[in-house]
Amino acid sequence: MDDLEKGILIMFDESGAIDDELKIKAKSYCTDIREKPSVCRLCIQKLCSSNLVQVQFWCLQTLHEVIRTRYSTITPEEKNVIRGTVFSIVCLEDKNPTRVLQGPAFIKNKLAQG
């Protein structure tokens, strides 16, 4: 598990066991990552490799936000990668090791928003 995955898990933790200051740092870290130009590729990579629903949700949420707010700045190559990955998840789900569509309903809903 890398720092981004740890940050996402801390940020989404609702157990009460995580210190508020640490949650604020995790949220700031994830927000900084979200602003990077390479965030689309990172989200695609994490979406395809992580089985953690919190990570999948954050990646889908981030992709949705980037497409909604910065679509004109995304390179044609990145648009094709995003499109191809979403197509792969939806149409080739049985060959996708993360099995996103077999996850909780909120993951499928977030995928549908994108």
C-alpha positions as CSV (number, residue, x, y, z in Angstrom):
1,M,0.0,0.0,0.0
2,D,1.4,3.4,-1.0
3,D,1.1,6.8,0.6
4,L,-1.9,7.8,-1.6
5,E,-3.8,4.6,-0.6
6,K,-3.0,5.2,3.0
7,G,-4.1,8.8,2.7
8,I,-7.4,7.9,1.1
9,L,-8.1,5.2,3.8
10,I,-7.3,7.7,6.6
11,M,-9.4,10.4,4.9
12,F,-12.5,8.1,4.6
13,D,-12.1,6.5,8.0
14,E,-15.2,6.8,10.1
15,S,-14.2,4.6,13.0
16,G,-13.1,7.5,15.2
17,A,-9.7,5.9,15.8
18,I,-7.9,8.4,13.5
19,D,-6.8,11.7,15.0
20,D,-8.5,14.7,13.3
21,E,-5.2,16.3,12.6
22,L,-4.0,13.2,10.7
23,K,-7.3,13.2,8.8
24,I,-6.7,16.9,7.8
25,K,-3.2,16.1,6.6
26,A,-4.4,13.1,4.6
27,K,-7.1,15.2,3.0
28,S,-4.6,17.9,2.1
29,Y,-2.2,15.3,0.7
30,C,-5.0,13.8,-1.5
31,T,-6.1,17.2,-2.6
32,D,-2.5,18.0,-3.7
33,I,-2.4,14.8,-5.7
34,R,-5.7,15.7,-7.3
35,E,-4.3,18.9,-8.6
36,K,-1.3,17.3,-10.4
37,P,-1.5,17.1,-14.2
38,S,-0.8,13.4,-14.0
39,V,-3.7,12.6,-11.8
40,C,-5.8,10.9,-14.5
41,R,-3.1,8.4,-15.2
42,L,-2.6,7.8,-11.5
43,C,-6.3,7.3,-11.0
44,I,-6.6,4.9,-13.9
45,Q,-3.6,2.9,-12.6
46,K,-5.1,2.7,-9.0
47,L,-8.6,2.0,-10.3
48,C,-7.2,-1.0,-12.2
49,S,-4.9,-2.3,-9.5
50,S,-6.5,-1.6,-6.1
51,N,-9.2,-3.7,-4.6
52,L,-9.9,-1.1,-1.9
53,V,-13.3,0.4,-2.4
54,Q,-12.3,3.6,-0.8
55,V,-9.4,4.0,-3.3
56,Q,-11.7,3.0,-6.3
57,F,-14.3,5.6,-5.1
58,W,-11.7,8.3,-4.7
59,C,-10.2,7.6,-8.1
60,L,-13.6,7.6,-9.8
61,Q,-14.6,10.8,-7.9
62,T,-11.3,12.4,-9.0
63,L,-11.7,11.4,-12.6
64,H,-15.3,12.7,-12.6
65,E,-14.1,16.0,-11.2
66,V,-11.2,16.4,-13.6
67,I,-13.5,15.6,-16.6
68,R,-16.1,18.0,-15.3
69,T,-13.8,20.9,-14.6
70,R,-10.6,20.5,-16.7
71,Y,-11.7,18.5,-19.7
72,S,-10.4,21.0,-22.2
73,T,-6.9,20.7,-20.6
74,I,-6.7,16.9,-20.8
75,T,-4.6,15.7,-23.7
76,P,-6.3,13.6,-26.4
77,E,-4.1,10.7,-25.3
78,E,-5.3,10.9,-21.7
79,K,-8.9,11.2,-22.9
80,N,-8.4,8.0,-24.9
81,V,-6.9,6.2,-21.9
82,I,-9.8,7.3,-19.6
83,R,-12.3,6.3,-22.2
84,G,-10.6,2.9,-22.8
85,T,-10.3,2.1,-19.1
86,V,-13.9,2.9,-18.4
87,F,-14.9,0.8,-21.4
88,S,-12.7,-2.0,-20.2
89,I,-14.3,-1.9,-16.7
90,V,-17.8,-1.9,-18.1
91,C,-17.5,-4.3,-21.0
92,L,-14.7,-6.6,-20.0
93,E,-15.5,-6.8,-16.3
94,D,-15.0,-10.6,-16.1
95,K,-11.3,-10.1,-17.2
96,N,-10.7,-7.1,-14.9
97,P,-9.0,-8.2,-11.7
98,T,-10.4,-5.4,-9.6
99,R,-14.0,-6.4,-10.5
100,V,-15.2,-2.8,-9.9
101,L,-18.8,-3.6,-11.0
102,Q,-19.0,-6.4,-8.5
103,G,-18.3,-4.0,-5.7
104,P,-20.7,-2.0,-3.6
105,A,-23.5,0.0,-5.3
106,F,-21.8,3.4,-4.5
107,I,-18.8,2.4,-6.7
108,K,-21.1,1.5,-9.6
109,N,-23.0,4.8,-9.1
110,K,-19.7,6.8,-9.1
111,L,-18.6,5.0,-12.3
112,A,-22.0,5.9,-13.9
113,Q,-21.4,9.5,-13.1
114,G,-18.2,9.7,-15.0
